[in-house]
Amino acid sequence: MTIHNTGKAKYHLPGLFEFYELYKVFLPLFREHREYFYDWCEIGSIYGAPQDCLWGGGRVGFGDADPDDVAALMREYGVPARLTFSNSLIAEEHLADKRCNDLCALFERNGASENGVIITSDLLLNYIKTNYPGFYFVSSTTKVLTEFSQFEAELNREEFRYVVPDFRLNKRFAELSSLGDAQKRKVEFLCNECCWFECYDRKNCYENVSRKSLGEACEDHECVSPTAGRGYRFSDAMENPGFIGIRDIKDVYLPAGFEHYKIEGRSLGSAVILELLLYYMTKPEYQLKVREEIYLDSMLDLF
């Protein structure tokens, strides 16, 4: 790809509500010991949704942190928050949900940082845009736009500040190079997806999560991946054809004008999230220091 930009990578990290305790330890480290971390990256946002969140999607949420505490932590460290409201099956009767509206009211204007909403449903997009105009919007990867023409059309929608493509478009370098600068600034790559690259049932998987978020009684989605029984392993994700590692980011994507990178992991444990933070953000010579600071915090259960 054409080299013309040397901006910083903005990481969008998982677990706003799910890993509140981990970030309560990690964010002070990131602020007070910036020398531990790569100078070419920064935190663009932390995203997530509380458990039993009607508008939630993508992953079945288990975040039980108090929203007021979460908002206060993000405000203290100036980190933008993103609410993951990517339920694809929202209907008119769901828009009045008090809990989700309270979350919007809390996070719409939370200090100096501008907060966002990751979204799939156009109905919900229009509702939040009308009632909580302080948010910006991110088009969710749960739309499963696997054709590059679909993705480019999504980039051209004015409603979205960022668009997360299906991970199978990550290495389509010829088409990515053809994007204009304004389009490139809107691309947010999903870096560490572990899903089967040949999966043909991804949309149904996300819809199953949406049904569960709405409280519908339904069977668990049966993953069609030949290695489904292994669960998520970062080592497997690194072998995925769509994987974007730190060398790719620094040497290929950033110079080509792409600055935004989403790290998957809301449904994983804190120990795995820590490994992602170490790999993507922490200089190798300081990884043990960061790991020890996190592990030795007596208030944090990493497993």
Backbone as a ProteinNet text record, in pm:
[ID]
protein_1_A
[PRIMARY]
MTIHNTGKAKYHLPGLFEFYELYKVFLPLFREHREYFYDWCEIGSIYGAPQDCLWGGGRVGFGDADPDDVAALMREYGVPARLTFSNSLIAEEHLADKRCNDLCALFERNGASENGVIITSDLLLNYIKTNYPGFYFVSSTTKVLTEFSQFEAELNREEFRYVVPDFRLNKRFAELSSLGDAQKRKVEFLCNECCWFECYDRKNCYENVSRKSLGEACEDHECVSPTAGRGYRFSDAMENPGFIGIRDIKDVYLPAGFEHYKIEGRSLGSAVILELLLYYMTKPEYQLKVREEIYLDSMLDLF
[TERTIARY]
84.4	0	88	33.7	108.6	140.3	264.1	306.6	299.5	220	210.7	173.8	162.4	116.1	192.4	225.6	294.9	225.2	92.7	16.5	25.4	-44.6	-44.8	-160.1	-136.4	-243.2	-332.9	-463.5	-561.5	-627	-602.8	-659.9	-794.6	-889.3	-1021.1	-1029.9	-1029.4	-1006.7	-1137.5	-1141.4	-1266.4	-1287.8	-1416.6	-1450.2	-1475.1	-1549.8	-1579.4	-1642.3	-1738.6	-1803.6	-1749.6	-1706.1	-1661.9	-1529.2	-1437.6	-1303.2	-1269.2	-1369	-1350.9	-1237	-1231.9	-1128.8	-989.8	-975.5	-846.2	-804.2	-895.1	-860.2	-834.4	-893.7	-869.4	-723	-657.4	-515.2	-430.2	-477.9	-397.1	-388.3	-497.1	-496	-398.2	-388	-284	-142.8	-119.6	11	39.6	-61.4	-45	-15.7	-76	-53.5	80.6	110.5	227.1	357.8	347.8	468.5	454.7	435.8	416.2	537.5	654.4	774.8	766.8	673.3	656.9	592	527	439.4	490.2	454.2	496.7	450.2	540.3	502.8	420.4	405.3	327.7	182.6	140	0.6	-58.7	-190.7	-263.7	-398.5	-470.3	-603	-706.7	-775.6	-879.1	-1011.6	-1039.9	-1163	-1158.2	-1249.4	-1278.7	-1428.3	-1462.9	-1601.7	-1660	-1792.9	-1859.3	-2002.8	-2066.8	-2205.6	-2223.7	-2311.9	-2336.1	-2410.4	-2408.9	-2483.8	-2633.7	-2705.4	-2850.7	-2889.7	-2813.7	-2839.7	-2922.1	-3043.3	-3137.6	-3082.8	-3014.9	-2963.2	-2827.4	-2774.1	-2642.4	-2643.2	-2525.4	-2510.2	-2363.9	-2336	-2199.5	-2153.3	-2156.1	-2122.5	-2224.4	-2250.5	-2337.8	-2262.5	-2314.7	-2243.3	-2245.9	-2136.3	-2131.6	-2078.5	-2069.5	-2013.9	-2105.7	-2054.6	-2137.5	-2088.8	-1996.2	-1947.8	-2057.9	-2056.5	-2154.4	-2128.6	-2228.8	-2207.6	-2152	-2194.2	-2141.6	-1991.9	-1948.9	-1806	-1727.6	-1784.8	-1719.2	-1705.3	-1813.3	-1810.2	-1707.6	-1699.8	-1604.4	-1460.8	-1432.8	-1297.2	-1257.3	-1347	-1316.7	-1295.4	-1375.4	-1362.9	-1229.2	-1190.7	-1065.8	-944.7	-945.7	-828.8	-847	-959.3	-980.8	-990.7	-1040	-1051.9	-1195	-1213.6	-1348.8	-1410.2	-1538.7	-1614.1	-1702.9	-1720.9	-1816.2	-1914.5	-2042.5	-2146.2	-2168.2	-2159.5	-2179.7	-2327.7	-2399	-2542.5	-2564.4	-2505.8	-2506.1	-2610.4	-2717.5	-2828.4	-2891.3	-2900.5	-2950.4	-3101	-3167.7	-3310.1	-3397.6	-3349.7	-3425.3	-3554.6	-3663.9	-3794.4	-3839.8	-3945.7	-3994.5	-4016.9	-4070	-4102.3	-3978.6	-3863.1	-3740.3	-3675.9	-3717.2	-3649.3	-3669.2	-3776.5	-3806.3	-3738	-3655	-3590.6	-3519.5	-3559.5	-3508.9	-3359.2	-3314.4	-3173.6	-3082.8	-3116.5	-3033	-3040.2	-3155.9	-3167.5	-3089.2	-3090.4	-3011.9	-2862.7	-2818.5	-2678	-2643.2	-2732.1	-2708.3	-2698.4	-2790	-2788.8	-2660.3	-2609.9	-2489.1	-2364.5	-2355.1	-2231.2	-2231.5	-2346.7	-2350.3	-2253.8	-2251.8	-2161.6	-2090.9	-1977.8	-1907	-1767.2	-1758.7	-1628.7	-1586.4	-1456	-1403.2	-1405.6	-1403.2	-1395.5	-1530.2	-1525.3	-1646.4	-1666.9	-1784.1	-1811.5	-1892.2	-1886.9	-1950.1	-2043.6	-2112.6	-2200.9	-2168	-2141.6	-2123.4	-2260.4	-2300.8	-2441.5	-2459.6	-2567.8	-2603.8	-2737.4	-2837	-2973.5	-2987.8	-3039.3	-3065.5	-3178.2	-3273.6	-3381.5	-3324	-3235.7	-3173.9	-3081	-3009.5	-2922.6	-3001.3	-3113.8	-3193.5	-3251.6	-3288.6	-3343	-3237.2	-3118.2	-3012.4	-2965.7	-2954.8	-2911.3	-3006.5	-3135.5	-3236.2	-3237.8	-3227.4	-3246.8	-3118.5	-3006.1	-2876.8	-2773.4	-2785.2	-2703.8	-2555.8	-2516.2	-2375.9	-2285.5	-2343.3	-2263.2	-2218.1	-2105.1	-2071.8	-2100.9	-2104.3	-2147.6	-2043.5	-2036.6	-1945.7	-2029.9	-2013.2	-2084.6	-2021	-2102.3	-2051.3	-2013.2	-1909.7	-1870	-1976.4	-2073.3	-2180.3	-2271.9	-2256.2	-2331.8	-2280.6	-2160.5	-2098.5	-2100.8	-2042.2	-2031.7	-1904.8	-1919.1	-1802.8	-1762.4	-1847.9	-1813.1	-1753.1	-1642.6	-1575.6	-1664.9	-1748	-1838.2	-1937.9	-1983.3	-2073.1	-2000.4	-1878.8	-1798.7	-1773.8	-1740.5	-1714.7	-1841	-1955.9	-2081.6	-2107.7	-2072.1	-2088.7	-1996	-1873.9	-1780.7	-1835.5	-1914.8	-1966.8	-2091.4	-2141.3	-2256.7	-2212.4	-2275.4	-2235.8	-2263	-2353.9	-2388.7	-2272.2	-2179.6	-2075.7	-1942.4	-1882.2	-1746.6	-1645.5	-1678.8	-1591.5	-1674.8	-1611.5	-1675.7	-1578.9	-1627.8	-1545.7	-1579.1	-1487.7	-1518.4	-1514.1	-1574.6	-1556	-1406.5	-1356.2	-1211.8	-1154.6	-1242.6	-1193.5	-1158.4	-1184.9	-1143.1	-1009.8	-953.5	-834.7	-714.5	-700.4	-581	-611.5	-723.2	-758.9	-687.9	-555.7	-472.2	-498	-528.5	-551.6	-671.9	-782.8	-902	-883	-815.7	-791.1	-707.2	-611.4	-527.4	-606.3	-714.6	-793.9	-883.8	-897.9	-983.3	-921.7	-1008.3	-960.8	-918.3	-847.5	-797.1	-909.3	-1019.8	-1131.8	-1191.8	-1198.9	-1248.7	-1153.5	-1024.1	-926.1	-933.7	-960.5	-968.8	-1087.8	-1183.3	-1301.8	-1289	-1186.2	-1171.8	-1117	-1180.8	-1133.9	-1123.6	-1002.6	-980.6	-997.9	-1064.9	-1074.1	-950.8	-859.9	-724.7	-712.1	-777.3	-743	-859.1	-939.5	-1052.7	-1001.4	-1068.8	-1030.1	-1130.1	-1236.7	-1340.2	-1280.6	-1335.3	-1295.4	-1304.1	-1195.3	-1189.6	-1291.9	-1326	-1422.1	-1565.5	-1590.4	-1722.5	-1831.3	-1939.2	-2053.1	-2176	-2159.9	-2275.5	-2258.6	-2169.5	-2135.1	-2253.9	-2333.1	-2448.1	-2549.6	-2572.7	-2665	-2612.5	-2481.7	-2420.1	-2451.3	-2433	-2460.4	-2609.2	-2694.8	-2839.1	-2881.4	-2817.4	-2846.9	-2815.7	-2703.1	-2667.5	-2770.8	-2816.4	-2918.3	-3046.6	-3085.9	-3207.8	-3191.1	-3075.7	-3051.2	-3054.1	-2997.9	-2999.2	-3141.1	-3229.7	-3369.5	-3449	-3383.4	-3449.3	-3527.2	-3507.8	-3578.9	-3519.2	-3606.3	-3560.9	-3519.3	-3391.1	-3342.4	-3218.9	-3196.7	-3079.8	-2952.6	-2843.4	-2714.8	-2683.9	-2619.4	-2577.7	-2470	-2485	-2386.7	-2282.2	-2161.1	-2053.6	-2016.5	-2000.4	-1969.7	-1819.5	-1738.2	-1593.2	-1545.2	-1453	-1399.5	-1319.7	-1282.1	-1206.5	-1285	-1417.5	-1502.6	-1477.1	-1444.2	-1425.9	-1307.2	-1214.8	-1096.3	-1125.8	-1235.9	-1263	-1163.8	-1164.9	-1074.1	-934.4	-836.9	-695.8	-623.5	-551	-479.6	-378.2	-319	-223.4	-291.2	-417.8	-492.4	-525.9	-564.3	-596.8	-477.3	-357.4	-237.4	-211	-272.1	-257.8	-369.7	-467.8	-580.6	-534	-579.4	-537.4	-572.6	-670.6	-708.5	-639.2	-549.9	-484.7	-398	-408.3	-323.8	-239.9	-109.3	-17.9	47.7	131.7	190.9	284.6	353.9	443	361.7	247.7	159.1	110.9	68.2	16.6	123.7	239.5	345.4	405.5	423.4	498.3	411.6	285.2	199.7	78.4	-5.3	-132.8	-117.9	-41.2	-22.9	36.9	145.7	202.7	106.4	8.8	-87.4	-206.9	-212.8	-318.5	-429.2	-412.3	-513.5	-468.7	-551	-508.2	-589.4	-698.1	-788.1	-792.6	-781.1	-767.5	-848.6	-939.9	-1025.1	-968.1	-958.5	-912.1	-1032.8	-1053.3	-1165	-1134	-1240	-1212.9	-1312.8	-1432.2	-1526.5	-1569.3	-1571.1	-1618.2	-1505.2	-1383.3	-1268.2	-1239.7	-1142.5	-1105.7	-1003.6	-988.7	-895.6	-752.4	-714.3	-577.6	-548.4	-646	-626.6	-621.9	-707.7	-706.1	-571.2	-515.4	-383.5	-281	-285.5	-190.3	-207.3	-329.6	-353.6	-295	-313	-257	-104.3	-47.1	98.4	147.8	82.1	127.8	112.8	-4.9	-33.8	22.2	44	75.7	207.5	259	369	501.5	603.6	737.1	783.6	846.9	886.9	966.7	1056.1	1141.4	1065.8	940.2	860.9	740.3	724.2	605.8	601.1	715.4	716.7	679.8	729.5	694.9	544.5	484.2	339.7	264.1	306.3	239.5	246.4	362.1	374.8	287	282.8	198.6	52.5	8.5	-130.9	-155	-69.4	-89.3	-78.6	4	25.5	-78.8	-172.4	-280	-378.8	-389.1	-466.5	-617.3	-660.6	-803.9	-851.6	-758.2	-793.4	-789.9	-902.1	-909.9	-892.6	-777.1	-748	-801.2	-856	-903.9	-1043.2
-119.4	0	124.5	231.9	357.8	411.1	451.5	503	655.4	711.8	858.7	911.8	825.7	873.8	804.9	877.4	818.6	856.6	856	888.8	779.7	800.3	702.2	604.3	481.1	381.6	409.9	414	430.1	293.9	237.3	108.1	125.2	44.3	41.2	-91.1	-81.5	-196	-252.6	-383	-447.3	-441.7	-438.8	-462.7	-341.3	-245.1	-123.2	-156.3	-246.7	-291.2	-426.9	-506.6	-642.1	-646.6	-553	-556.8	-425.4	-370.8	-246.1	-257.2	-367	-382.8	-387.1	-450.5	-455.6	-316.4	-242.6	-109	-11.6	-38.6	45.5	37.1	-73.9	-89.7	-50.8	-85.3	-63.1	84.5	158.3	297.8	384.8	369.1	445.5	409.6	281.9	241	309.1	311.3	369.8	519.6	585.8	729.2	758	686.2	718.1	660.7	557.4	493.8	479.8	594.6	592.1	533	534.9	479.4	327.6	262.4	117.9	80.6	176.1	146.8	210.8	151.2	203.8	348.2	433.5	573.6	595.8	490.3	504.8	459.9	435.8	395.4	467.9	473.5	531.2	462.2	489.3	430.3	519.8	466.3	542.2	537.3	423.9	408.6	274.3	258	126.9	104	-14.1	-39.2	-157.2	-161.2	-273.7	-242.4	-338.2	-323.6	-403.6	-358.1	-434.7	-564.8	-654	-778.4	-748.7	-836.9	-823.4	-689.5	-646.1	-518.4	-544.2	-491.4	-519.2	-481.2	-368.9	-322	-382.7	-463.7	-521.7	-627.1	-653.7	-755.2	-788.6	-870.6	-909.6	-1023.4	-1002	-1102.7	-1095.5	-1210.5	-1210.2	-1142.5	-1029.7	-949.2	-1008.5	-991.5	-1032.8	-921.5	-800.4	-688.9	-647.6	-657	-624	-500.7	-426.2	-304.5	-199.1	-118.7	-11.7	95	130	228	361.6	406.3	532.3	522.8	406.7	386.4	382.6	315.3	306.3	445.1	521	656.2	743.2	728.9	808.6	772.1	643.5	599.8	654.7	646.4	698	849.1	915.8	1061.3	1099.2	1025	1053.7	1043.8	944.7	922.4	975.8	1043.1	1104.4	1005.1	884.8	780.2	777.5	789.8	780.7	642.8	643.1	518.8	496.3	369.5	332.8	230.3	258.1	162.7	68.7	-62	-160.3	-195.4	-125.7	-145.9	-205.6	-322.7	-379.8	-489.5	-483.7	-577	-547.8	-650.4	-631	-647	-684.8	-719.1	-621.6	-500.4	-400.2	-363.7	-359.1	-316	-193	-129.4	-6.2	-21.6	-137.6	-155.6	-163.7	-182	-192.3	-55.7	45.4	175	244.7	212.6	280.2	215.6	113.3	43.6	143.1	143.3	244.3	229.3	107.1	87.9	139.6	107.9	152.1	303.3	360.4	506.3	574.4	514	570.2	565.6	457.6	448.3	558.3	581.7	688.8	824.3	849.7	977.8	995.2	886	891.5	915.3	845.6	848.4	950.6	1007.7	1102.4	1217.7	1272.4	1384.1	1352.1	1283.8	1236.3	1296.8	1423.8	1489.6	1539.7	1553.9	1615.4	1523.3	1391.8	1297.4	1281.4	1271.7	1245.5	1094.9	1049.8	906.7	860.6	729.1	674.7	559.3	516.7	400.9	311.9	184.6	85.3	28.1	30.3	5.8	-73.4	-150.8	-228.9	-183.1	-167.1	-134.7	12.1	38.5	176.2	238.4	156.5	206	261.7	186.3	231.5	349.8	347.5	459.8	589.6	588.9	710.3	755.6	658.4	692.9	761.8	702.7	760.3	893.6	900.6	1025.1	1139.6	1110.5	1212.8	1252	1149.8	1174.3	1199.8	1155.2	1173.4	1217.4	1339.7	1385.3	1404.4	1383.9	1402.2	1286.5	1173.9	1057.8	1063.6	997.5	962.2	813.1	765.4	628.8	548.9	420.7	325.4	213.2	188.5	78.9	-53.4	-142.3	-264.9	-371.2	-446.6	-560.3	-669	-662.9	-763.5	-755.3	-652.4	-646.9	-750.1	-800.6	-904.1	-862.8	-748.1	-698.6	-756.7	-868.9	-942.3	-901.2	-828.2	-777.7	-638.9	-612.9	-485	-369.4	-391.6	-285.3	-247.5	-345.7	-317.1	-233.5	-271.5	-199.7	-55.7	-36.6	98.4	183.6	123.4	197.1	239.8	153.6	186.3	301.3	301	410.6	544.2	540.2	663.6	715.6	643	690	796.2	911.2	1023.1	998.5	906.2	882.5	825.8	759.4	686.2	758.8	771.9	825.3	715.7	591.1	477.6	359	271.9	149.5	34.3	-71.2	-189.5	-295.5	-321.7	-419.9	-562.3	-652.7	-793.8	-825	-907.4	-931.7	-995.5	-1051.4	-1114.6	-1013.5	-886.3	-780.3	-717.1	-762.8	-697.4	-695	-797	-807.2	-782	-719.6	-688.4	-558.9	-568.5	-450	-368.3	-433.9	-359.4	-267	-321.2	-237.9	-135.2	-174.1	-79.7	38.8	11.3	119.4	216.9	169.1	254.2	351.7	334	422.9	562	662.4	799	821.9	931.4	960.5	970.4	1034.1	1047.8	911.5	823.6	688.4	611.6	623.2	551.6	593.4	720.8	768.5	709.3	652.5	593.9	443	381.2	236.1	199.1	101.7	50	-102.4	-152.1	-294.3	-375.6	-490.2	-587.5	-677.7	-666	-722	-869.5	-915.8	-1045.3	-1143	-1140.7	-1233.6	-1377.2	-1465.9	-1607.2	-1693	-1631.2	-1703.6	-1770.2	-1882.5	-1955.1	-1862.3	-1851	-1757.7	-1793.1	-1920.3	-1965.6	-1972.7	-1916.2	-1927.4	-1870.5	-1946.3	-1905.2	-1875	-1882.7	-1872.1	-1761.1	-1667.3	-1564.6	-1475.1	-1440.6	-1352.9	-1419.4	-1549.7	-1622	-1627.4	-1638.7	-1637.9	-1506.5	-1394.4	-1264.6	-1246.6	-1296.4	-1284	-1365.6	-1478.9	-1558.5	-1480.2	-1408.1	-1323.5	-1213.7	-1154.8	-1049.7	-1102.2	-1222.7	-1281.1	-1303.5	-1350.8	-1372.7	-1239.8	-1134.6	-1003.1	-950.5	-988.5	-947.6	-1035	-1136.8	-1223.1	-1336.9	-1360.8	-1470.2	-1604.1	-1701.8	-1837	-1905	-1925.9	-1989.1	-2072.5	-2171.1	-2256.9	-2178.3	-2222	-2163	-2188.5	-2091.9	-2110.7	-2218.7	-2308.2	-2414.7	-2370.5	-2344.5	-2294.4	-2398.4	-2354.3	-2445.6	-2463.2	-2392.9	-2403.6	-2544.4	-2599.6	-2732.9	-2736.5	-2620.1	-2615	-2543.7	-2547.4	-2472.9	-2513	-2638.3	-2687.1	-2626.5	-2562.7	-2504.2	-2372.2	-2306	-2174.5	-2072.4	-1951.4	-1847.4	-1870.8	-1870	-1872.2	-1768.3	-1681.4	-1576.2	-1636.2	-1748.2	-1814.2	-1859.9	-1903.2	-1939.4	-1816	-1707.9	-1583.6	-1534.4	-1553.7	-1507.6	-1586	-1703.8	-1784.7	-1757.9	-1677.7	-1648	-1562.7	-1592.5	-1511.6	-1364.7	-1330	-1190.3	-1120.4	-1189.8	-1132.8	-1012.2	-907.1	-788.8	-775.7	-795.8	-787.9	-651.7	-633.5	-501.4	-461.7	-557.8	-523.1	-479.5	-547.4	-506.8	-363.5	-333.7	-200.6	-94.2	-117.2	-16.4	0.6	-110.4	-104.7	-100.3	-140.7	-148.8	-56.1	-77.6	-6.8	140.7	168.9	309	393.6	348.8	430.2	450.3	359.2	371.6	458.5	509.7	603.1	546.2	424.7	362	370.8	434.1	463.3	393.1	325.5	273.3	120.6	61.7	-82.7	-130.2	-220.7	-275.5	-408.7	-424.4	-549.1	-623.2	-744.6	-825.9	-885.7	-913.4	-982.5	-965.5	-911.2	-886.3	-1013	-1125.9	-1250.4	-1332.9	-1280.3	-1353.9	-1317.3	-1383.4	-1354.1	-1242.6	-1185.9	-1074.9	-1113	-1238	-1280.6	-1273.6	-1310.8	-1304	-1158.5	-1074	-931.9	-870.6	-908.2	-858.4	-896.5	-1020.4	-1062.3	-979.8	-942.3	-857.9	-718.5	-664.6	-532.5	-534.8	-645.4	-658.8	-667.5	-749	-768.8	-642.8	-580.7	-470.3	-336.3	-318.9	-185.6	-173.7	-283.6	-277	-317.9	-237.6	-271	-402.2	-490	-622	-614.4	-516.6	-509.1	-467.4	-420.5	-379.3	-470	-572.9	-657.4	-727.6	-773.4	-839.1	-740.8	-617.9	-516.4	-492.8	-476.4	-452	-573.8	-692	-814.2	-826.9	-799.2	-808.6	-706.5	-584.1	-481.7	-525.1	-585.3	-628.9	-750.6	-850.6	-974.5	-954.7	-860.4	-843	-753.9	-704.5	-625.7	-721.6	-713.4	-811.3	-802.2	-690.7	-671	-726.7	-774.9	-814.1	-965	-1021.7	-1165.7	-1184	-1235.8	-1249.2	-1378.5	-1463.6	-1589.9	-1612.9
0	0	0	-54.2	-61.8	77.7	100.1	230	229.6	320.9	325.5	463.1	564.4	693.9	806.4	908.7	1023.5	1153.6	1154.6	1274	1378.8	1489.9	1597.2	1582.9	1625.2	1628.9	1748.8	1723.6	1830.8	1854.2	1971.5	2004.9	2074.6	2032	2093.9	2169	2300.9	2388.4	2443.3	2465.9	2509.4	2659.7	2700.4	2839.3	2925.7	2875.8	2951.5	3086.2	3086.4	3209.4	3254.6	3158.2	3186.6	3261.4	3229.8	3289.3	3360.6	3425.1	3499.4	3600.4	3675.2	3777.6	3716.4	3601.2	3533.1	3487.4	3426.4	3378.5	3493.8	3609.2	3725.8	3768.6	3734.8	3763.5	3642.6	3523	3402.9	3364.7	3374.1	3329.6	3408.8	3542	3612.7	3566	3536.2	3484.3	3351	3265.5	3133.3	3142.5	3239	3256	3324	3429.4	3511.7	3457.6	3376.2	3321.3	3170.4	3106.5	2960.5	2888.5	2956.6	2894.9	2879.8	2950.8	2937.9	2804.2	2740.9	2627.4	2498.8	2386.2	2256.8	2241.2	2190.5	2172.7	2046.8	1964.5	1840.6	1857.3	1981.7	2002.7	2122.2	2125.3	2237.8	2248.4	2357.1	2376.5	2310	2209	2140	2211.8	2277.9	2355.2	2426.3	2521.4	2578.9	2557.7	2506.8	2467.1	2544	2550.7	2614.1	2649.5	2716.4	2760.7	2888.3	2977.3	3099.9	3069.9	3167	3150.3	3143.2	3076.6	3061.5	3000.2	2902.7	2835.7	2710.1	2707.8	2600	2462.9	2455.6	2326.7	2291.9	2382.2	2360.6	2250.8	2197.7	2094.1	2075.7	1976	1947.5	2035.7	2165.8	2265.9	2377.9	2441.1	2558.1	2671.2	2718.8	2816.8	2955.8	3029.5	3169.4	3258	3204.2	3280.8	3393.6	3517.3	3633.7	3708.3	3649.4	3715.1	3718	3823.3	3836	3729.1	3649	3541.4	3589.9	3708.5	3761.6	3790.3	3840.9	3866.1	3735.5	3636.4	3505.7	3444.2	3446.9	3389.8	3461.2	3592.7	3670.3	3634.7	3615.3	3579	3442.5	3346.2	3212	3215.6	3295.8	3308.3	3374.3	3475.9	3547.3	3455.4	3366.4	3281	3138.9	3114.6	2984.9	2870.8	2900.2	2798.7	2745	2614.4	2559.3	2583.7	2613.8	2631.7	2510	2478.2	2372.7	2427.6	2411.3	2448.2	2330.8	2356.2	2250.2	2244.4	2159	2139.2	1999.9	1976.7	1842.2	1822.5	1902.3	1880.1	1744.2	1661.1	1524	1512.5	1623.3	1616.4	1695.3	1714.1	1789	1716.1	1792.9	1741.6	1820.4	1772.1	1834.1	1984.6	2026.3	2167.1	2256.6	2197.1	2276.4	2302.9	2229.8	2238	2371.8	2441.8	2568	2687.9	2665.2	2775.7	2868.3	2994.4	3087.7	3113.1	3130.7	3163.9	3052.5	2929.3	2817.1	2799.7	2818.9	2810.3	2922.4	3040.9	3151.2	3118.8	3055.7	3015.4	2916.1	2822	2724	2793.4	2886	2956.9	3037.1	3094.5	3176.1	3091.4	2978.4	2900.6	2786.9	2755.6	2642.7	2664.5	2782.5	2813	2944.6	2932.8	3051.7	3054.4	3091	3094.5	2957.7	2941.1	2819.4	2698.7	2721.4	2609.7	2540.7	2409	2331.6	2324.5	2364.5	2370	2249.7	2225.6	2106.4	2135.8	2031.2	2036.7	1917.5	1945.4	1839.8	1809	1683.2	1653.1	1524.2	1519.8	1400.8	1343.7	1431.7	1390.5	1351.3	1231	1189.9	1272.1	1314.9	1399.9	1529.9	1592.8	1717.3	1692.1	1581.6	1545.4	1540.7	1471.7	1456.9	1591.1	1674.3	1806.2	1892.5	1900.6	1984.7	1927	1796.5	1731.1	1764	1770.9	1799.6	1947.2	2034.8	2177.5	2255.4	2199.8	2266.9	2163.5	2115.1	2001.9	2033.5	2159.6	2194.5	2155.1	2112.7	2075.7	1929.6	1902.7	1764.5	1747.3	1622.3	1595.8	1519.4	1556.4	1493.2	1433.3	1305	1239.8	1279.6	1336.2	1397.1	1294.5	1329.3	1245.8	1243.6	1337	1340.6	1218.7	1137	1011.3	911	933.8	849.6	702.5	674.8	536.7	475.2	407.3	357.9	216.7	147.8	14.2	29.4	-38.7	-21.7	-66.3	-165.8	-211.9	-102.5	-24.4	88.3	193.5	222.2	320.4	276.7	150.2	101.3	107.7	76.9	87.6	231.9	327.1	468.4	508.3	455.6	482.3	433.4	329	270.1	341.4	440.9	517.2	617.4	613.2	698.3	846.4	877.4	1018.1	1097.8	1029.7	1100.1	1096.2	1214.8	1221.2	1190.2	1231.1	1205.1	1159.7	1083.8	1036.6	1061.7	1128.5	1154.2	1049.5	956.3	852.2	905.1	833.4	862.2	854.1	944.9	953.2	826.7	744.1	620.7	512.3	540.1	447.6	490.6	601.2	657.3	564	480.9	396.8	249.4	223.8	84	43.9	32.6	21	-105.7	-215.2	-339.6	-324.5	-269.6	-251.2	-140.7	-33.1	75.8	28.2	-58.5	-111.8	-197	-255.1	-343.6	-268.2	-137	-58.4	-49.9	-43.1	-24.3	119.7	143.4	277.6	380.4	344	437.5	471.5	372.9	398.7	488.9	463.6	545.5	691.8	714.9	853.3	927.4	854.4	916.6	939.6	883.9	895	1033	1095.6	1224.7	1214.4	1199.6	1176.8	1304.5	1291.4	1400.1	1389.8	1486.4	1470.3	1503.1	1608.5	1667.2	1670.5	1565.4	1556.1	1545.7	1619.1	1619.1	1541.3	1492.9	1419.5	1295.4	1258.5	1137.9	1016.9	942.8	830.8	723.6	711.7	610.4	663.1	779	840.7	749.5	733.7	651.3	737.3	869.8	958.8	1062.1	1035.6	1134.7	1167.4	1066.3	1090.1	1183.1	1163.5	1251.2	1393.7	1408.4	1541.6	1613.2	1544.6	1605.4	1634.5	1546.2	1569.4	1690.9	1714.2	1831.7	1959.1	1959.3	2073.8	2091.2	1980.2	1987.5	2050.1	2013.4	2070.9	2221.2	2260.5	2403.5	2480.3	2419.2	2484.2	2501.9	2410.7	2420.7	2517.2	2572.8	2669.7	2608.3	2479.7	2413.5	2455.4	2471.5	2502.7	2373.2	2356.9	2234.6	2265.9	2182.6	2200	2169.9	2229.9	2195.7	2048.9	1986.6	1848	1841.3	1745.9	1728.4	1627.7	1676.1	1589.8	1485.3	1361	1251.4	1230.4	1308.9	1293.2	1326.7	1249.2	1280.8	1410.8	1463.4	1588.9	1699.1	1689	1783.1	1927.6	1951.1	2086.6	2159.6	2087.2	2149.7	2219.3	2180.5	2235.9	2183	2243.5	2197.1	2252	2162.4	2200.8	2116.8	2184.6	2112.2	2014.9	2053.3	1964.5	1835.7	1845.7	1724.9	1642.7	1712.3	1641.5	1560.2	1613.3	1544.1	1414.8	1403.9	1283.1	1182.6	1223.2	1135.9	1018	895.9	780	791.1	876.3	892.6	1007.5	1077.1	1195.1	1158.4	1241.3	1227.4	1353.3	1339.9	1452.6	1461.6	1564.1	1585.1	1471.4	1413	1301.7	1179.4	1157.7	1048.4	1069.5	1191.6	1221.9	1198.8	1256.5	1253.6	1114.5	1041.7	915.9	790.8	802.5	683	693.1	794.6	800.4	838.1	943.5	983.4	871.7	808.3	699.3	583.4	568.4	458.4	493.6	618.8	654.2	739.6	793.4	878.4	1024.6	1108.9	1245.4	1354.1	1318.9	1421.5	1419.3	1542.4	1556.4	1676.2	1649.6	1754.6	1801.5	1933.2	1992.8	2048.6	2003.8	2050.6	2186.4	2266.4	2391	2503	2476.3	2586.5	2658.2	2588.4	2649	2708.9	2707.5	2757.5	2902.9	2963.5	3100.9	3108.3	3228.3	3247.5	3213.2	3239.6	3211	3061.6	2979.3	2834.4	2788.2	2845.3	2809.8	2844.1	2958.2	2994.9	2889.1	2840	2736.3	2609.4	2576.9	2459.4	2481	2601.8	2633.6	2630.1	2674.2	2670.1	2526.8	2446.8	2308.7	2225.1	2230.4	2138.9	2185.2	2316.1	2364.8	2440.9	2493.7	2589.3	2525.1	2547.7	2497.2	2560.5	2483.3	2536.9	2666.1	2677.9	2796.2	2922	2905.6	3021.6	3044.7	2964.7	2978.9	3113.3	3162.3	3292.7	3403.5	3395.3	3495.2	3499.2	3381.2	3375.1	3425.8	3383.3	3427.9	3580.3	3637.8	3783.3	3854.8	3804.7	3867.1	3868.4	3759.6	3749.9	3838.4	3827.5	3901.6	4052.5	4094.7	4237.9	4304	4223.7	4281.9	4349.3	4479.4	4556.9	4532.5	4474.8	4454.1	4320.4	4238.6	4102.7	4085.6	4043.5	4014.1	3864.5	3824.5	3681.8	3622.7	3701.7	3649.2	3695.1
[MASK]
+++++++++++++++++++++++++++++++++++++++++++++++++++++++++++++++++++++++++++++++++++++++++++++++++++++++++++++++++++++++++++++++++++++++++++++++++++++++++++++++++++++++++++++++++++++++++++++++++++++++++++++++++++++++++++++++++++++++++++++++++++++++++++++++++++++++++++++++++++++++++++++++++++++++++++++++

